Amino acid sequence: MTRPVVNIADARTHTEESGEHFGYSMTELASALGAKSIGANLTRIPPGKAAFPFHHHYGNEEHFFVLSGTGVLRTSDETHEIEANDYIVNLPGGPDHAHQLINTGRDDLVFLAISTRIVPEVVGYPDSGKTGVRGESLDGESSRFLVSNSSRNQVGYWDKENGEQVAEILSR
């Protein structure tokens, strides 16, 4: 049996930056132990940055427990000051459930993030007008594609479905 405990010092950490306003380091906790249904990680956002773009999840619920630092939780229509010991729940849904954590303090904003892991996952990005879909194969390999919201509903369900292959099989 695999040991059901991981120490943060032994867990995989990855760091990413994009431009002047985005950056984070994330230590994977739940996946290090083989978790399937619930994800958990320790995320650090440097001062003056947001970890991720403003976004909402159509299927997954996210919870954040702030361990240290200060910042702002941006929601679809408000901002909320946050600090150590604050607990945040982001429910799944459309653009009215969009959220973003921004570090407005002088020290790293550090929080424990816990979420459901429903795949495929559909995420909307209201600021940039795009939608992302993330899938996962049976062997755990992840894939993601992003589309501009202007592409939505441009192709109908039955477009280019002429039934030629059905006719071929029926004629045998």
N, C-alpha and C positions, 0 to 999 in steps of 0.2 A: 504494500500500500504506500502511496505517495504521502510524504509528510504534509499535513494540512496547515502548515505555518510557513510564512515567509517573512523575513526581516527586510525592511526597506533597503538596508545596505546591500542586500543580496539580490534585489529585484532589478529587472531591466529598466533603465531610464533612457528616454530619448528627448532630444531638444529640437525645437524648430523655431525659425524666425521667418517673417515675411514683411519686407519693407520696414518702415519706421515705426509702425503702430502695433505689430503683432509679434508675440514671442511667448514661449513657455518651455518648461521641462516637465515631463510626465513620467512618473514611476508606476509601472504596471503591477498591481497587487493581485487582483482576482484571477487574471489570466495566467499569472505565474503558478497558480495552484490548480489550474485546469477548470476554473469556473465556467459554466455554460450559460446560465440564465441571468446572472447578475454580474455587472462589471464594477470594478473599483480601482481607483488610482489616486495617487497623491500628485497634485498639480501645483506648480510654482509659476507665478506670473511676475516678471520683473517690473519695477516701477515704470510707470508711463506706458504700459502695454496692455493689450487685451490678448487673451490666449487664442480666441477664435473669433471669426466674424459673427455678427448678430445673426441668430438662427433659431429655428424651431424644429422640433421632431414630431412627425406625424404619428409615430408608434411608440417611441421610447420615453420613459419618464426618467428625469435626472434629479438627484439630490446632491447638494453641496454643503459640507460642514467646514466653516472657516476656522482654520487652526491659528493663523497669525496674519498680521498685515491689515491693511484697510483698502477699501475701494468702493466701487459703485456697481450695483446690479442694474443693468439697463433692461427694461422690459418694453413691451410694445408701445406703451404710452406713458411710462414713468421711469424715474431713476430712484434707486434706494441706496443710501449709504450702508456699507457693510463693514463689519469688524470681527475680530476673533470671537468665537463662540456663537456666531450667527448660523442658523440652519436655513437653507433655501430649498424650495421644491419647485421644479419646473415640470409642469404637466404636459403630456403630449397634446398636440392640436395644431391648428393653422397659425397664420401670422400673428394672431392675437396672443399667442403663447411664446413669441420670440423672446430670447434672452441673450445676455452677454455680460461677462464679468470684466471689469476694467480696473487695473491697479492705479489708484490715484495717490497712493502713499509713497513713502520714502524707502520702504523695505519691501521684500518679496511678499506678494499675496499668496498664501499657502492654504490649500483646501483639500479635503478628502472628497472625491467625486464618486458617487455610487449611482448606477443606472441599470435599468433593464437592458437586455441585449437581444431585442427583437430584430431578426434579419429576414428578409431585406428591410433595410431602414431607409426612409425617405425624409430628407431634411430640406427645408426651405431657407433661403437666404434673402430676406426682404431688402437689405441695402443694395445688393448687387443684382437683384431680379433673376436669380437662378434657383434651380432645384437639383439636389444631389440624391443619387440612389446608391446605396452600398449593399453589396451581396456577399455571400460567403459560400464557397464550395464545400462539399462533404469532407474534404481533407483540411478544411480550415483556412484555405487561401482566400483572402479578401480582395474584392474588386470594387471600384467606384466609378460612376460616370456622372457628369454634370451637364445640364442642359439649360439654356436660356429660357426663362419663362415666356419669352415671345414665341418660342417654338411650340408651346402647349396648344393642343387641339388643332394643329395644322394638318394632321393626318387622321383620317377617320378610321374606326375599327375595321371596316370592310374595304377600305381603299386597297387596291391592287390584289384583292382576294377574288380571283375570277373563277376558281373552282376547277381549273384544268386538270389538276392531279386527281381530284375526286372523280371527274368524268372518265379519266383514263382507267382508274381502278374499277369503276362500275361497268365499263365496256368490256372487261375481260371475261 
